[in-house]
Amino acid sequence: MKVVLQRVARAAVTAEGQQVGAINRGFLILLGVADGDTEAIADKMVDKICKLRIFEDENGKTNLSLKDVGGSILVVSQFTLYADCKKGNRPSFIRAGSPELAESLYEYVIKKCREYVDEVEHGSFGAHMEIDLVNDGPFTLVLDSETIC
C-alpha cells in the first residue's frame, strides 16, 4: 500500500462534474493498493497516518496530530502510485492491486479513518476525478507499507 499524504488548508474532489467530497484543514490522501495488501496492512497505515504529528503547535513546531487540530481526511484512490516506468515511456501498472481488492481496501481505509477523526470524505472509486487543493506548507509525505509495516 502506498499513500501520498498532503497537509491541506482545503481540498475537494469532483467526479463527472459533481463535487463528491470536500474538506477544510486536514489531509488529502492519495491511496494506492497493491496485490498482497491486506486489512492488517491498512490498519497499520491508517494508524500511522492518523497519529502523525505534522501540524504546528503554539511554538511553530510540528507537534500536533490531525485529531489535535480537529482536522478532516479526504481519501482518493490512485492506482497510478504503482506505476513502473523502468522500461520504455509508457508506465506499467502490473503491481497495482486488482480493482476488486483495491476497492475493498479503499472502502476499508475510509471506514478505519472514521475511527480516528469525525470527518472523512472520499472520491469515487474508479472514476475520472479532478482534485482541487490548497497545500498547507507545502507539507507532503510519501508512505509505503513496505517501509512502515
N, C-alpha and C positions, 0 to 999 in steps of 0.2 A: 504494500500500500504506500502510495506517495501522496504528499499534501504540499501544496503551495499555500502558505498562510500569509495574508496581508492584513496588517492592522489598518483599519479604515475609520474615517470620520463618518462615512456613509457609503452604502453600496446598494445597487438594485440590479435585478436580472429580469430580462424581458424575453418571452418566447412567443413566436407567432404574433408579434405586435402587442401583446398583453403583458403588463408587469405581473410576474408571478411571485416575486419575493423582494423585500427591501428591508434594510436595517439602517440604524444610525450607528453610533460608536460601537465598534466590535471587531470581529474577524470575518473576512471573506476567505472561505476555504475552498480551494480547487482540489477535488479528490479524484485520485486515480487508483483503480483496483487492478491487481494482477491475479492470474491464475495461482491458486495456492493460498490466497489470502483467506482469513477466517474471521469469525466473530471475536475470537480471543485476540487476534491482532488488532482488530478495530477497537476493542475495549482499551488496549494499551495506547493506541494512537489518540483516541478521544480523551483519555485521562491526561496524557501529556499536553495535548492542545489546550484543554480547559484549565489546566493548572499553570500554564506558562505565565510568568510574571514579566510582562513586556509593556505594561502601562506605567507612566511616570507617577511617582508619589509627590508629596508636597515639596520634596527636596530635588526634584528633577531626575531621580534615579528610577530606572525600570524595575520596580519592586512590587507592582500591583497586578493581580490576575484579572481575568475577564469578569469574574463574579464580584471582585472588589470594586470595580467601576460600574457595575450594572450594565455590562456590555451584552451585545447580541451576536449571533452567528448566522451567516449566510453560506450555505453549502451548495456547491455546484459540481456536478460530475464532470470529469475531464479525462477521458481515456488517453488523450494525446500526451499525458505526462509519461506514458510508457513508450514514446516514440524511440525507435532505434535508427539513428542517422549514420551509422558506420559505413554502410555500403551505398554508393550512388547518391542521388539527390532527392529521392522520394522516400520519406520515412516509412519504416515498417512498424506495425503495431501488434506484432505477433505475441509480445509479452503481456499485452493488456488482457485483463480477465474477460471471460465470455460475457455477453450482455446480461444473461440471466444472473450470473454470480455478481457482476458489478452492480446491477440494480438492487439486488437483495442486500448487499453490504452497504450501498448508498443509503437505502432506507433505514438500515440498522444504525448507521453512524448518526443520522438525523435523530433517531429515537434516543440514542445514548447521549447525544449532546443536550437533549432536553432534560436529562437528569442532572445536569450541571448548571444550566442557565435557563432563564424563563423564556426568552425569545429566540427561537431558531426558525429561520426561513430557509427556503431552498429553491433551486431551479427545477426545470422539467427534464427528467432523465431522458437521454437520447435525442432531445430536441436541439435544433439550432438556436442558440441563445446569444443575446447581447448583454454585456455587463457594463454598467456604469459604476465608477467608484471614485472616491477621493481617498487616496492612500495617505495614512497619517504617519508622517515621519520623513520619508517613506520607511516603513518597517516591514520587511518581507523575509519569511523563513521558508526553507525547504526541508520537509521532514520525510524520512524514508523508514519504513518499518524494519528494513534490513539493518539499520544502524540504531534504532530506538528500542526495538523489541528483542 
